[in-house]
């Protein structure tokens, strides 16, 4: 299993940053437009944006005088791989349990 960047979980741990990602999933937004959705200072929004960028969840592009944030699909891949690992773990456990139950059922019918 690939090593997961702990910054990714730290970045997702804050509800404001999760909300920013949700907003950015609909469209790319300038940092100013993003800030209008939150009851916090523009510098505070910028700090959250920087953390999301460092964790790889978003990219920032300068267009004219504005800085636009957009989701970075690759940033989510490490988390998806981590989740897939445990998905496989639990699916394997369920298959084993089903086999045990089937074996017990066959023994009871004999």
MDAnalysis code that builds the backbone (N, CA, C; Angstrom):
import MDAnalysis as mda
import numpy as np

u = mda.Universe.empty(330, n_residues=110, atom_resindex=np.repeat(np.arange(110), 3), trajectory=True)
u.add_TopologyAttr("name", ["N", "CA", "C"] * 110)
u.add_TopologyAttr("resid", np.arange(1, 111))
u.add_TopologyAttr("resname", ["UNK", "UNK", "UNK", "UNK", "UNK", "UNK", "UNK", "UNK", "UNK", "UNK", "UNK", "UNK", "UNK", "UNK", "UNK", "UNK", "UNK", "UNK", "UNK", "UNK", "UNK", "UNK", "UNK", "UNK", "UNK", "UNK", "UNK", "UNK", "UNK", "UNK", "UNK", "UNK", "UNK", "UNK", "UNK", "UNK", "UNK", "UNK", "UNK", "UNK", "UNK", "UNK", "UNK", "UNK", "UNK", "UNK", "UNK", "UNK", "UNK", "UNK", "UNK", "UNK", "UNK", "UNK", "UNK", "UNK", "UNK", "UNK", "UNK", "UNK", "UNK", "UNK", "UNK", "UNK", "UNK", "UNK", "UNK", "UNK", "UNK", "UNK", "UNK", "UNK", "UNK", "UNK", "UNK", "UNK", "UNK", "UNK", "UNK", "UNK", "UNK", "UNK", "UNK", "UNK", "UNK", "UNK", "UNK", "UNK", "UNK", "UNK", "UNK", "UNK", "UNK", "UNK", "UNK", "UNK", "UNK", "UNK", "UNK", "UNK", "UNK", "UNK", "UNK", "UNK", "UNK", "UNK", "UNK", "UNK", "UNK", "UNK"])
u.atoms.positions = np.array([
    [0.854, -1.185, 0.000],
    [0.000, 0.000, 0.000],
    [0.889, 1.234, 0.000],
    [0.497, 2.237, -0.788],
    [1.257, 3.476, -0.873],
    [1.158, 4.242, 0.435],
    [2.254, 4.886, 0.825],
    [2.268, 5.711, 2.027],
    [1.385, 6.934, 1.808],
    [0.470, 7.192, 2.729],
    [-0.429, 8.320, 2.606],
    [0.171, 9.532, 3.276],
    [0.100, 10.653, 2.607],
    [0.580, 11.914, 3.153],
    [-0.332, 12.319, 4.306],
    [0.222, 12.423, 5.510],
    [-0.602, 12.772, 6.662],
    [-1.152, 14.190, 6.530],
    [-0.530, 15.039, 5.738],
    [-1.061, 16.372, 5.513],
    [-2.439, 16.316, 4.860],
    [-2.692, 15.285, 4.079],
    [-3.992, 15.149, 3.434],
    [-5.087, 15.029, 4.482],
    [-4.895, 14.192, 5.483],
    [-5.898, 14.053, 6.529],
    [-6.005, 15.320, 7.361],
    [-4.882, 15.953, 7.612],
    [-4.913, 17.217, 8.358],
    [-5.706, 18.257, 7.577],
    [-5.477, 18.315, 6.275],
    [-6.191, 19.278, 5.439],
    [-7.690, 18.996, 5.439],
    [-8.060, 17.730, 5.403],
    [-9.478, 17.370, 5.389],
    [-10.131, 17.444, 6.765],
    [-9.321, 17.575, 7.793],
    [-9.840, 17.582, 9.154],
    [-10.620, 18.835, 9.516],
    [-10.455, 19.887, 8.756],
    [-11.127, 21.150, 9.075],
    [-12.409, 21.277, 8.244],
    [-13.548, 21.544, 8.893],
    [-14.809, 21.643, 8.152],
    [-14.819, 22.776, 7.123],
    [-14.118, 23.865, 7.391],
    [-14.057, 24.954, 6.417],
    [-13.342, 24.510, 5.147],
    [-12.264, 23.757, 5.299],
    [-11.544, 23.278, 4.123],
    [-12.366, 22.253, 3.354],
    [-13.099, 21.403, 4.068],
    [-13.975, 20.454, 3.374],
    [-15.054, 21.200, 2.592],
    [-15.590, 22.262, 3.181],
    [-16.601, 23.065, 2.490],
    [-15.994, 23.757, 1.271],
    [-14.756, 24.208, 1.381],
    [-14.082, 24.825, 0.233],
    [-13.956, 23.824, -0.906],
    [-13.585, 22.601, -0.585],
    [-13.482, 21.564, -1.612],
    [-14.840, 21.280, -2.250],
    [-15.876, 21.275, -1.448],
    [-17.217, 21.060, -1.981],
    [-17.591, 22.184, -2.947],
    [-17.315, 23.415, -2.571],
    [-17.604, 24.540, -3.464],
    [-16.800, 24.436, -4.753],
    [-15.538, 24.047, -4.624],
    [-14.678, 23.943, -5.805],
    [-15.037, 22.748, -6.682],
    [-15.788, 21.804, -6.136],
    [-16.206, 20.668, -6.961],
    [-17.257, 21.093, -7.983],
    [-17.914, 22.217, -7.745],
    [-18.907, 22.724, -8.686],
    [-18.267, 23.581, -9.772],
    [-17.238, 24.350, -9.390],
    [-16.581, 25.242, -10.345],
    [-15.299, 25.795, -9.742],
    [-14.409, 26.245, -10.611],
    [-13.215, 26.948, -10.159],
    [-13.646, 28.316, -9.646],
    [-13.009, 28.745, -8.569],
    [-13.357, 30.041, -7.981],
    [-12.095, 30.831, -7.681],
    [-12.208, 32.136, -7.773],
    [-11.106, 32.974, -7.317],
    [-11.074, 32.899, -5.789],
    [-9.946, 33.230, -5.221],
    [-9.851, 33.199, -3.760],
    [-10.843, 34.192, -3.158],
    [-11.016, 35.352, -3.809],
    [-11.989, 36.331, -3.312],
    [-13.408, 35.779, -3.360],
    [-13.779, 35.117, -4.453],
    [-15.121, 34.530, -4.563],
    [-15.305, 33.419, -3.529],
    [-14.275, 32.643, -3.306],
    [-14.328, 31.585, -2.303],
    [-14.525, 32.186, -0.911],
    [-13.806, 33.274, -0.643],
    [-13.870, 33.920, 0.668],
    [-15.260, 34.450, 0.982],
    [-16.025, 34.816, -0.036],
    [-17.375, 35.358, 0.181],
    [-18.322, 34.330, 0.791],
    [-17.950, 33.067, 0.737],
    [-18.789, 32.000, 1.284],
    [-18.510, 31.700, 2.748],
    [-17.578, 32.424, 3.353],
    [-17.159, 32.113, 4.716],
    [-17.151, 33.358, 5.582],
    [-17.441, 33.150, 6.843],
    [-17.423, 34.240, 7.811],
    [-16.053, 34.271, 8.485],
    [-15.048, 34.621, 7.673],
    [-13.676, 34.738, 8.186],
    [-12.937, 35.734, 7.312],
    [-11.815, 36.179, 7.790],
    [-11.039, 37.170, 7.043],
    [-10.460, 36.570, 5.769],
    [-10.148, 37.424, 4.843],
    [-9.513, 36.992, 3.586],
    [-8.183, 36.297, 3.863],
    [-7.335, 36.824, 4.788],
    [-6.088, 36.112, 5.100],
    [-6.325, 34.711, 5.687],
    [-7.387, 34.561, 6.468],
    [-7.698, 33.234, 7.026],
    [-8.088, 32.275, 5.901],
    [-8.881, 32.750, 4.945],
    [-9.249, 31.919, 3.790],
    [-7.991, 31.545, 3.023],
    [-7.091, 32.498, 2.840],
    [-5.841, 32.231, 2.116],
    [-5.016, 31.147, 2.797],
    [-5.005, 31.135, 4.125],
    [-4.265, 30.087, 4.852],
    [-4.885, 28.714, 4.593],
    [-6.211, 28.656, 4.595],
    [-6.886, 27.388, 4.308],
    [-6.591, 26.937, 2.878],
    [-6.646, 27.878, 1.951],
    [-6.369, 27.572, 0.549],
    [-4.938, 27.053, 0.403],
    [-4.005, 27.686, 1.093],
    [-2.605, 27.259, 1.015],
    [-2.450, 25.825, 1.523],
    [-3.145, 25.483, 2.606],
    [-3.048, 24.123, 3.132],
    [-3.624, 23.120, 2.138],
    [-4.741, 23.468, 1.507],
    [-5.320, 22.573, 0.504],
    [-4.381, 22.405, -0.688],
    [-3.703, 23.478, -1.041],
    [-2.732, 23.410, -2.140],
    [-1.541, 22.539, -1.756],
    [-0.997, 22.728, -0.557],
    [0.150, 21.937, -0.102],
    [-0.193, 20.452, 0.009],
    [-1.432, 20.159, 0.368],
    [-1.864, 18.763, 0.469],
    [-2.148, 18.167, -0.912],
    [-2.160, 19.009, -1.940],
    [-2.351, 18.521, -3.296],
    [-3.789, 18.456, -3.767],
    [-4.723, 18.971, -2.971],
    [-6.131, 18.890, -3.337],
    [-6.544, 19.930, -4.363],
    [-5.839, 21.050, -4.392],
    [-6.190, 22.098, -5.353],
    [-4.932, 22.636, -6.014],
    [-5.148, 23.266, -7.152],
    [-4.093, 24.028, -7.804],
    [-4.572, 25.471, -7.868],
    [-3.626, 26.383, -7.953],
    [-3.950, 27.801, -8.037],
    [-3.335, 28.345, -9.313],
    [-4.167, 29.042, -10.065],
    [-3.719, 29.606, -11.333],
    [-3.983, 31.108, -11.319],
    [-2.969, 31.870, -11.678],
    [-3.121, 33.315, -11.787],
    [-3.729, 33.644, -13.144],
    [-4.884, 34.298, -13.121],
    [-5.540, 34.750, -14.349],
    [-5.812, 36.245, -14.161],
    [-5.066, 37.032, -14.881],
    [-5.178, 38.476, -14.689],
    [-4.731, 38.831, -13.282],
    [-5.569, 39.576, -12.599],
    [-5.235, 39.983, -11.226],
    [-5.808, 39.040, -10.180],
    [-6.500, 38.021, -10.626],
    [-7.134, 37.075, -9.707],
    [-6.359, 35.764, -9.651],
    [-6.471, 35.105, -8.518],
    [-5.906, 33.768, -8.336],
    [-7.076, 32.800, -8.231],
    [-7.131, 31.832, -9.147],
    [-8.236, 30.886, -9.202],
    [-7.820, 29.536, -8.637],
    [-8.721, 28.970, -7.850],
    [-8.518, 27.647, -7.257],
    [-9.346, 26.643, -8.028],
    [-8.759, 25.496, -8.296],
    [-9.523, 24.409, -8.899],
    [-9.046, 23.096, -8.302],
    [-9.949, 22.127, -8.295],
    [-9.614, 20.826, -7.727],
    [-8.534, 20.155, -8.551],
    [-7.689, 19.420, -7.862],
    [-6.630, 18.642, -8.491],
    [-6.951, 17.168, -8.251],
    [-7.407, 16.496, -9.276],
    [-7.825, 15.086, -9.148],
    [-6.726, 14.220, -8.540],
    [-5.502, 14.442, -8.951],
    [-4.386, 13.629, -8.453],
    [-4.233, 13.749, -6.938],
    [-4.584, 14.882, -6.383],
    [-4.469, 15.067, -4.939],
    [-5.330, 14.122, -4.124],
    [-6.382, 13.630, -4.744],
    [-7.305, 12.733, -4.050],
    [-6.933, 11.263, -4.214],
    [-5.986, 10.981, -5.108],
    [-5.650, 9.593, -5.425],
    [-5.062, 8.837, -4.229],
    [-4.206, 9.477, -3.455],
    [-3.596, 8.757, -2.326],
    [-4.650, 8.379, -1.289],
    [-5.600, 9.250, -1.061],
    [-6.673, 8.928, -0.115],
    [-7.545, 7.819, -0.686],
    [-7.847, 7.887, -1.983],
    [-8.660, 6.847, -2.612],
    [-7.964, 5.490, -2.520],
    [-6.653, 5.467, -2.756],
    [-5.902, 4.206, -2.659],
    [-5.933, 3.674, -1.231],
    [-5.827, 4.555, -0.262],
    [-5.865, 4.158, 1.144],
    [-7.229, 3.561, 1.481],
    [-8.291, 4.213, 1.026],
    [-9.648, 3.708, 1.261],
    [-9.839, 2.362, 0.557],
    [-9.361, 2.256, -0.678],
    [-9.479, 1.001, -1.429],
    [-8.796, -0.153, -0.703],
    [-7.658, 0.126, -0.071],
    [-6.953, -0.914, 0.677],
    [-7.868, -1.497, 1.761],
    [-8.515, -0.631, 2.523],
    [-9.366, -1.110, 3.605],
    [-10.692, -1.651, 3.093],
    [-11.142, -1.165, 1.953],
    [-12.309, -1.751, 1.307],
    [-12.033, -3.221, 0.996],
    [-10.855, -3.479, 0.411],
    [-10.455, -4.852, 0.097],
    [-10.336, -5.701, 1.347],
    [-9.798, -5.137, 2.407],
    [-9.654, -5.831, 3.677],
    [-11.018, -6.313, 4.178],
    [-12.007, -5.411, 4.198],
    [-13.322, -5.778, 4.726],
    [-14.064, -6.711, 3.792],
    [-13.901, -6.542, 2.494],
    [-14.544, -7.475, 1.554],
    [-14.010, -8.884, 1.748],
    [-12.712, -9.011, 1.963],
    [-12.106, -10.320, 2.211],
    [-12.662, -10.938, 3.488],
    [-12.845, -10.130, 4.521],
    [-13.407, -10.638, 5.778],
    [-14.839, -11.138, 5.572],
    [-15.621, -10.431, 4.778],
    [-17.004, -10.839, 4.522],
    [-17.042, -12.144, 3.736],
    [-16.169, -12.288, 2.749],
    [-16.098, -13.532, 1.973],
    [-15.747, -14.694, 2.892],
    [-14.793, -14.502, 3.782],
    [-14.416, -15.569, 4.722],
    [-15.572, -15.933, 5.646],
    [-16.288, -14.920, 6.112],
    [-17.434, -15.171, 6.983],
    [-18.510, -15.949, 6.238],
    [-18.782, -15.567, 5.004],
    [-19.767, -16.293, 4.191],
    [-19.350, -17.752, 4.005],
    [-18.054, -17.993, 3.783],
    [-17.565, -19.359, 3.626],
    [-17.762, -20.153, 4.908],
    [-17.450, -19.545, 6.045],
    [-17.644, -20.222, 7.326],
    [-19.112, -20.545, 7.561],
    [-19.989, -19.611, 7.256],
    [-21.426, -19.849, 7.444],
    [-21.924, -20.946, 6.515],
    [-21.436, -20.936, 5.273],
    [-21.818, -21.995, 4.333],
    [-21.323, -23.352, 4.822],
    [-20.084, -23.412, 5.324],
    [-19.556, -24.657, 5.861],
    [-20.373, -25.159, 7.030],
    [-20.759, -24.263, 7.945],
    [-21.578, -24.640, 9.097],
    [-22.952, -25.134, 8.649],
    [-23.513, -24.496, 7.644],
    [-24.825, -24.880, 7.126],
    [-24.770, -26.284, 6.523],
    [-23.693, -26.557, 5.783],
    [-23.527, -27.886, 5.175],
    [-23.365, -28.964, 6.242],
    [-22.619, -28.670, 7.315],
    [-22.438, -29.622, 8.403],
    [-23.751, -29.907, 9.111],
    [-24.563, -28.856, 9.276],
    [-25.865, -29.021, 9.950],
    [-26.825, -29.858, 9.115],
    [-26.694, -29.786, 7.784],
    [-27.581, -30.530, 6.903],
    [-27.138, -31.992, 6.751],
    [-25.915, -32.295, 7.149],
    [-25.399, -33.664, 6.989],
    [-25.895, -34.578, 8.067],
])
